[in-house]
Amino acid sequence: MDRVLRQTDATDEFPMRGLDPATLGAALDADGAAVIPGLLDADSCAAMARLFDDPARFRKRVVMEAHAYGRGEYQYFAAPLPPAVASLRTALYPPLAGIANRWAAALGEAARFPADHAAFLSRCHAAGQTRPTPLLLRYGPGDYNRLHQDLYGAEVFPLQVVVLLSAPGDGFQGGEFVLTEQRARMQSRVEVVALAQGDAVVFPVHHRPVAGPRGVSRAVMRHGVSRVRAGARMTLGIIFHDAA
C-alpha cells in the first residue's frame, strides 16, 4: 500500500492540516485503508507505550485469550484521556468526518457527522455511550488478534485509526496489521498493511462503499493482527465513538 499522507504541521496539539481530505479519501476509496507516515516520533511512541503499565490510566483490561479474541491484552483508557491521546483523537476527527459523510450519502444512510468531535461525542453520550474507547494493545511472542469490528453501540463513527508504537524488525517480528473485505457474491480480499514505528493506518470500522456494475454496494470490513513471531508489539487504537 502506498504511503500517501504525511503530517506536515507538527505541534503539541497535533493539527492535521497536512492531511488533505481529498487525498486521504482517495486512498480509502481505492484500498480500504490509508497510511499516515510518522504521525508520532520514536520518543512519543515510547512515552505512549509506557502508559500501559500505569493502571490508573485505564478503565478496563482485557486478556484476549479469555474471550477467544486471540492472544495478547489491551486496556481502554479511562476519562479524562491522557492529553496526547485526547489531542490526537480531536485532531484526526475533522478530516475524517467529511469522508464519513460522503460514504454515508453514497450508501443511502441517513446519519451525518458533525465537523467537531466534541459535538459527535455529545451525540454518543445522549445515546448512553459514555465510556471512552481509545486503547493500548500489547502482544508478545505467539500473540495475535482475530478478525473483528469495533462496534460499541448504536452511534458508530465509520473510520478508526491504529498507530504502531513498536519498531518492526527491531522490537518485534511478525504481527502484521491485516484487513479483510467481503463484497457481495465475491470471495474475501485480504490486505496486509506495512507500518513503521509511529505510522498510523486509517481504515473502516465495519463497512465502506464500493462502486460496481450495479451501482454502489456495501463492502464489509474486518481487521486483525497476524501472529507475533518474536519480541513485543504495541499499538494505540483511536476509536471516535464512545461505548455504552
MARFIGU-301018 format. One record per residue (C-alpha): residue in one letter; x, y, z; residue number from 1. Coordinates in nm, 2 decimals. Layout:
residues N
@resn->A, x->X, y->Y, z->Z, resi->NUM
...
//
This chain:
residues 244
@resn->M, x->0.00, y->0.00, z->0.00, resi->1
@resn->D, x->0.13, y->0.35, z->-0.09, resi->2
@resn->R, x->0.22, y->0.57, z->0.20, resi->3
@resn->V, x->0.03, y->0.86, z->0.06, resi->4
@resn->L, x->-0.01, y->1.10, z->0.35, resi->5
@resn->R, x->0.21, y->1.30, z->0.58, resi->6
@resn->Q, x->0.17, y->1.52, z->0.88, resi->7
@resn->T, x->0.34, y->1.85, z->0.80, resi->8
@resn->D, x->0.24, y->2.06, z->1.09, resi->9
@resn->A, x->0.39, y->1.90, z->1.40, resi->10
@resn->T, x->0.30, y->2.08, z->1.72, resi->11
@resn->D, x->0.19, y->1.98, z->2.07, resi->12
@resn->E, x->-0.17, y->1.99, z->1.96, resi->13
@resn->F, x->-0.13, y->1.75, z->1.66, resi->14
@resn->P, x->-0.30, y->1.97, z->1.40, resi->15
@resn->M, x->-0.38, y->1.77, z->1.09, resi->16
@resn->R, x->-0.36, y->2.05, z->0.82, resi->17
@resn->G, x->-0.10, y->1.83, z->0.65, resi->18
@resn->L, x->-0.37, y->1.57, z->0.58, resi->19
@resn->D, x->-0.55, y->1.66, z->0.27, resi->20
@resn->P, x->-0.90, y->1.51, z->0.30, resi->21
@resn->A, x->-0.93, y->1.45, z->-0.08, resi->22
@resn->T, x->-0.60, y->1.25, z->-0.09, resi->23
@resn->L, x->-0.70, y->1.07, z->0.23, resi->24
@resn->G, x->-1.04, y->0.99, z->0.09, resi->25
@resn->A, x->-0.90, y->0.87, z->-0.25, resi->26
@resn->A, x->-0.67, y->0.62, z->-0.07, resi->27
@resn->L, x->-0.95, y->0.49, z->0.14, resi->28
@resn->D, x->-1.18, y->0.46, z->-0.16, resi->29
@resn->A, x->-0.91, y->0.27, z->-0.36, resi->30
@resn->D, x->-0.76, y->0.04, z->-0.10, resi->31
@resn->G, x->-0.99, y->0.05, z->0.21, resi->32
@resn->A, x->-0.71, y->0.19, z->0.42, resi->33
@resn->A, x->-0.46, y->0.48, z->0.42, resi->34
@resn->V, x->-0.13, y->0.52, z->0.59, resi->35
@resn->I, x->-0.01, y->0.83, z->0.77, resi->36
@resn->P, x->0.37, y->0.81, z->0.79, resi->37
@resn->G, x->0.54, y->0.93, z->1.10, resi->38
@resn->L, x->0.23, y->1.05, z->1.29, resi->39
@resn->L, x->0.43, y->1.00, z->1.62, resi->40
@resn->D, x->0.81, y->1.02, z->1.66, resi->41
@resn->A, x->1.00, y->0.75, z->1.84, resi->42
@resn->D, x->1.01, y->0.94, z->2.17, resi->43
@resn->S, x->0.63, y->0.99, z->2.16, resi->44
@resn->C, x->0.58, y->0.62, z->2.08, resi->45
@resn->A, x->0.79, y->0.52, z->2.38, resi->46
@resn->A, x->0.61, y->0.76, z->2.61, resi->47
@resn->M, x->0.27, y->0.63, z->2.49, resi->48
@resn->A, x->0.38, y->0.26, z->2.54, resi->49
@resn->R, x->0.49, y->0.33, z->2.90, resi->50
@resn->L, x->0.14, y->0.42, z->2.99, resi->51
@resn->F, x->0.03, y->0.06, z->2.96, resi->52
@resn->D, x->0.19, y->-0.02, z->3.30, resi->53
@resn->D, x->0.01, y->0.26, z->3.48, resi->54
@resn->P, x->-0.33, y->0.10, z->3.58, resi->55
@resn->A, x->-0.47, y->0.43, z->3.70, resi->56
@resn->R, x->-0.48, y->0.54, z->3.33, resi->57
@resn->F, x->-0.73, y->0.27, z->3.23, resi->58
@resn->R, x->-1.09, y->0.18, z->3.29, resi->59
@resn->K, x->-1.07, y->-0.18, z->3.17, resi->60
@resn->R, x->-0.82, y->-0.45, z->3.09, resi->61
@resn->V, x->-0.90, y->-0.74, z->2.86, resi->62
@resn->V, x->-0.70, y->-1.06, z->2.83, resi->63
@resn->M, x->-0.79, y->-1.17, z->2.48, resi->64
@resn->E, x->-0.75, y->-1.55, z->2.52, resi->65
@resn->A, x->-1.01, y->-1.55, z->2.79, resi->66
@resn->H, x->-1.27, y->-1.43, z->2.54, resi->67
@resn->A, x->-1.15, y->-1.62, z->2.23, resi->68
@resn->Y, x->-1.04, y->-1.29, z->2.08, resi->69
@resn->G, x->-0.69, y->-1.41, z->2.01, resi->70
@resn->R, x->-0.39, y->-1.38, z->2.24, resi->71
@resn->G, x->-0.24, y->-1.07, z->2.40, resi->72
@resn->E, x->-0.41, y->-0.80, z->2.61, resi->73
@resn->Y, x->-0.55, y->-0.45, z->2.57, resi->74
@resn->Q, x->-0.66, y->-0.17, z->2.80, resi->75
@resn->Y, x->-0.92, y->0.10, z->2.75, resi->76
@resn->F, x->-0.82, y->0.45, z->2.87, resi->77
@resn->A, x->-1.03, y->0.60, z->3.15, resi->78
@resn->A, x->-1.17, y->0.95, z->3.14, resi->79
@resn->P, x->-1.01, y->1.20, z->3.12, resi->80
@resn->L, x->-0.79, y->1.07, z->2.84, resi->81
@resn->P, x->-0.42, y->1.14, z->2.86, resi->82
@resn->P, x->-0.36, y->1.48, z->2.68, resi->83
@resn->A, x->-0.17, y->1.33, z->2.39, resi->84
@resn->V, x->-0.45, y->1.07, z->2.32, resi->85
@resn->A, x->-0.72, y->1.33, z->2.35, resi->86
@resn->S, x->-0.53, y->1.57, z->2.12, resi->87
@resn->L, x->-0.48, y->1.30, z->1.86, resi->88
@resn->R, x->-0.85, y->1.20, z->1.87, resi->89
@resn->T, x->-0.97, y->1.56, z->1.84, resi->90
@resn->A, x->-0.73, y->1.65, z->1.56, resi->91
@resn->L, x->-0.78, y->1.33, z->1.35, resi->92
@resn->Y, x->-1.16, y->1.35, z->1.35, resi->93
@resn->P, x->-1.23, y->1.66, z->1.13, resi->94
@resn->P, x->-1.06, y->1.54, z->0.81, resi->95
@resn->L, x->-1.23, y->1.20, z->0.85, resi->96
@resn->A, x->-1.58, y->1.35, z->0.92, resi->97
@resn->G, x->-1.61, y->1.47, z->0.56, resi->98
@resn->I, x->-1.52, y->1.13, z->0.43, resi->99
@resn->A, x->-1.77, y->0.96, z->0.66, resi->100
@resn->N, x->-2.05, y->1.19, z->0.54, resi->101
@resn->R, x->-1.96, y->1.12, z->0.18, resi->102
@resn->W, x->-1.97, y->0.75, z->0.24, resi->103
@resn->A, x->-2.30, y->0.77, z->0.43, resi->104
@resn->A, x->-2.45, y->0.96, z->0.13, resi->105
@resn->A, x->-2.32, y->0.70, z->-0.12, resi->106
@resn->L, x->-2.47, y->0.42, z->0.08, resi->107
@resn->G, x->-2.80, y->0.59, z->0.13, resi->108
@resn->E, x->-2.76, y->0.62, z->0.51, resi->109
@resn->A, x->-2.93, y->0.89, z->0.70, resi->110
@resn->A, x->-2.66, y->0.95, z->0.95, resi->111
@resn->R, x->-2.44, y->1.26, z->0.92, resi->112
@resn->F, x->-2.14, y->1.35, z->1.13, resi->113
@resn->P, x->-2.06, y->1.70, z->1.27, resi->114
@resn->A, x->-1.73, y->1.85, z->1.18, resi->115
@resn->D, x->-1.64, y->1.89, z->1.55, resi->116
@resn->H, x->-1.55, y->1.57, z->1.76, resi->117
@resn->A, x->-1.70, y->1.72, z->2.08, resi->118
@resn->A, x->-2.03, y->1.75, z->1.91, resi->119
@resn->F, x->-2.02, y->1.39, z->1.79, resi->120
@resn->L, x->-1.93, y->1.28, z->2.15, resi->121
@resn->S, x->-2.23, y->1.47, z->2.28, resi->122
@resn->R, x->-2.45, y->1.26, z->2.05, resi->123
@resn->C, x->-2.28, y->0.94, z->2.17, resi->124
@resn->H, x->-2.34, y->1.04, z->2.54, resi->125
@resn->A, x->-2.70, y->1.13, z->2.47, resi->126
@resn->A, x->-2.74, y->0.77, z->2.34, resi->127
@resn->G, x->-2.59, y->0.63, z->2.66, resi->128
@resn->Q, x->-2.25, y->0.57, z->2.51, resi->129
@resn->T, x->-2.03, y->0.75, z->2.77, resi->130
@resn->R, x->-1.72, y->0.53, z->2.82, resi->131
@resn->P, x->-1.41, y->0.63, z->2.62, resi->132
@resn->T, x->-1.28, y->0.38, z->2.37, resi->133
@resn->P, x->-0.92, y->0.47, z->2.28, resi->134
@resn->L, x->-0.69, y->0.18, z->2.39, resi->135
@resn->L, x->-0.34, y->0.04, z->2.41, resi->136
@resn->L, x->-0.28, y->-0.31, z->2.29, resi->137
@resn->R, x->0.02, y->-0.53, z->2.38, resi->138
@resn->Y, x->0.13, y->-0.85, z->2.20, resi->139
@resn->G, x->0.41, y->-1.09, z->2.29, resi->140
@resn->P, x->0.56, y->-1.39, z->2.10, resi->141
@resn->G, x->0.27, y->-1.61, z->1.97, resi->142
@resn->D, x->0.01, y->-1.35, z->2.03, resi->143
@resn->Y, x->-0.24, y->-1.24, z->1.76, resi->144
@resn->N, x->-0.58, y->-1.07, z->1.72, resi->145
@resn->R, x->-0.87, y->-1.24, z->1.54, resi->146
@resn->L, x->-1.06, y->-1.05, z->1.27, resi->147
@resn->H, x->-1.32, y->-0.83, z->1.43, resi->148
@resn->Q, x->-1.51, y->-0.50, z->1.42, resi->149
@resn->D, x->-1.51, y->-0.23, z->1.70, resi->150
@resn->L, x->-1.88, y->-0.16, z->1.74, resi->151
@resn->Y, x->-1.98, y->-0.04, z->2.09, resi->152
@resn->G, x->-2.34, y->0.09, z->2.05, resi->153
@resn->A, x->-2.59, y->0.24, z->1.80, resi->154
@resn->E, x->-2.37, y->0.55, z->1.74, resi->155
@resn->V, x->-2.08, y->0.44, z->1.52, resi->156
@resn->F, x->-1.82, y->0.66, z->1.35, resi->157
@resn->P, x->-1.72, y->0.46, z->1.04, resi->158
@resn->L, x->-1.35, y->0.52, z->1.05, resi->159
@resn->Q, x->-1.08, y->0.45, z->1.31, resi->160
@resn->V, x->-0.70, y->0.48, z->1.34, resi->161
@resn->V, x->-0.43, y->0.25, z->1.47, resi->162
@resn->V, x->-0.08, y->0.38, z->1.55, resi->163
@resn->L, x->0.22, y->0.14, z->1.57, resi->164
@resn->L, x->0.43, y->0.22, z->1.88, resi->165
@resn->S, x->0.69, y->-0.05, z->1.84, resi->166
@resn->A, x->0.97, y->-0.09, z->1.58, resi->167
@resn->P, x->0.92, y->-0.38, z->1.34, resi->168
@resn->G, x->1.23, y->-0.59, z->1.28, resi->169
@resn->D, x->1.39, y->-0.44, z->1.58, resi->170
@resn->G, x->1.13, y->-0.45, z->1.86, resi->171
@resn->F, x->0.93, y->-0.74, z->1.71, resi->172
@resn->Q, x->0.88, y->-0.97, z->1.41, resi->173
@resn->G, x->0.55, y->-1.08, z->1.25, resi->174
@resn->G, x->0.24, y->-0.91, z->1.39, resi->175
@resn->E, x->0.13, y->-0.76, z->1.06, resi->176
@resn->F, x->-0.19, y->-0.55, z->1.05, resi->177
@resn->V, x->-0.45, y->-0.73, z->0.84, resi->178
@resn->L, x->-0.77, y->-0.61, z->0.68, resi->179
@resn->T, x->-1.03, y->-0.82, z->0.50, resi->180
@resn->E, x->-1.30, y->-0.70, z->0.27, resi->181
@resn->Q, x->-1.62, y->-0.90, z->0.18, resi->182
@resn->R, x->-1.82, y->-0.79, z->-0.12, resi->183
@resn->A, x->-2.15, y->-0.95, z->-0.23, resi->184
@resn->R, x->-2.10, y->-1.26, z->-0.44, resi->185
@resn->M, x->-1.72, y->-1.24, z->-0.41, resi->186
@resn->Q, x->-1.46, y->-1.41, z->-0.21, resi->187
@resn->S, x->-1.29, y->-1.21, z->0.06, resi->188
@resn->R, x->-1.00, y->-0.98, z->-0.02, resi->189
@resn->V, x->-0.70, y->-0.96, z->0.22, resi->190
@resn->E, x->-0.48, y->-0.65, z->0.27, resi->191
@resn->V, x->-0.16, y->-0.66, z->0.48, resi->192
@resn->V, x->-0.07, y->-0.30, z->0.57, resi->193
@resn->A, x->0.30, y->-0.25, z->0.63, resi->194
@resn->L, x->0.37, y->0.00, z->0.91, resi->195
@resn->A, x->0.69, y->0.15, z->1.05, resi->196
@resn->Q, x->0.72, y->0.28, z->1.41, resi->197
@resn->G, x->0.50, y->0.59, z->1.45, resi->198
@resn->D, x->0.29, y->0.53, z->1.14, resi->199
@resn->A, x->-0.08, y->0.53, z->1.16, resi->200
@resn->V, x->-0.34, y->0.34, z->0.95, resi->201
@resn->V, x->-0.69, y->0.47, z->0.89, resi->202
@resn->F, x->-0.95, y->0.21, z->0.80, resi->203
@resn->P, x->-1.33, y->0.14, z->0.82, resi->204
@resn->V, x->-1.48, y->0.02, z->1.14, resi->205
@resn->H, x->-1.74, y->-0.21, z->0.98, resi->206
@resn->H, x->-1.81, y->-0.13, z->0.61, resi->207
@resn->R, x->-1.74, y->0.11, z->0.32, resi->208
@resn->P, x->-1.90, y->0.19, z->-0.02, resi->209
@resn->V, x->-1.76, y->0.03, z->-0.33, resi->210
@resn->A, x->-1.86, y->0.10, z->-0.69, resi->211
@resn->G, x->-1.97, y->-0.19, z->-0.90, resi->212
@resn->P, x->-2.16, y->-0.27, z->-1.23, resi->213
@resn->R, x->-2.49, y->-0.24, z->-1.04, resi->214
@resn->G, x->-2.40, y->0.08, z->-0.86, resi->215
@resn->V, x->-2.26, y->0.14, z->-0.51, resi->216
@resn->S, x->-2.27, y->-0.15, z->-0.27, resi->217
@resn->R, x->-2.16, y->-0.21, z->0.09, resi->218
@resn->A, x->-1.83, y->-0.40, z->0.15, resi->219
@resn->V, x->-1.79, y->-0.55, z->0.50, resi->220
@resn->M, x->-1.46, y->-0.49, z->0.66, resi->221
@resn->R, x->-1.28, y->-0.66, z->0.95, resi->222
@resn->H, x->-0.93, y->-0.61, z->1.09, resi->223
@resn->G, x->-0.69, y->-0.81, z->1.30, resi->224
@resn->V, x->-0.32, y->-0.88, z->1.37, resi->225
@resn->S, x->-0.12, y->-1.18, z->1.25, resi->226
@resn->R, x->0.09, y->-1.39, z->1.49, resi->227
@resn->V, x->0.38, y->-1.21, z->1.65, resi->228
@resn->R, x->0.69, y->-1.44, z->1.60, resi->229
@resn->A, x->0.93, y->-1.26, z->1.83, resi->230
@resn->G, x->0.95, y->-0.95, z->2.05, resi->231
@resn->A, x->0.68, y->-0.72, z->2.18, resi->232
@resn->R, x->0.43, y->-0.53, z->1.96, resi->233
@resn->M, x->0.23, y->-0.23, z->2.10, resi->234
@resn->T, x->-0.03, y->-0.01, z->1.93, resi->235
@resn->L, x->-0.25, y->0.28, z->2.01, resi->236
@resn->G, x->-0.61, y->0.24, z->1.89, resi->237
@resn->I, x->-0.82, y->0.55, z->1.83, resi->238
@resn->I, x->-1.19, y->0.49, z->1.80, resi->239
@resn->F, x->-1.41, y->0.80, z->1.77, resi->240
@resn->H, x->-1.74, y->0.68, z->1.91, resi->241
@resn->D, x->-1.76, y->0.61, z->2.28, resi->242
@resn->A, x->-1.90, y->0.28, z->2.43, resi->243
@resn->A, x->-2.23, y->0.20, z->2.60, resi->244
//
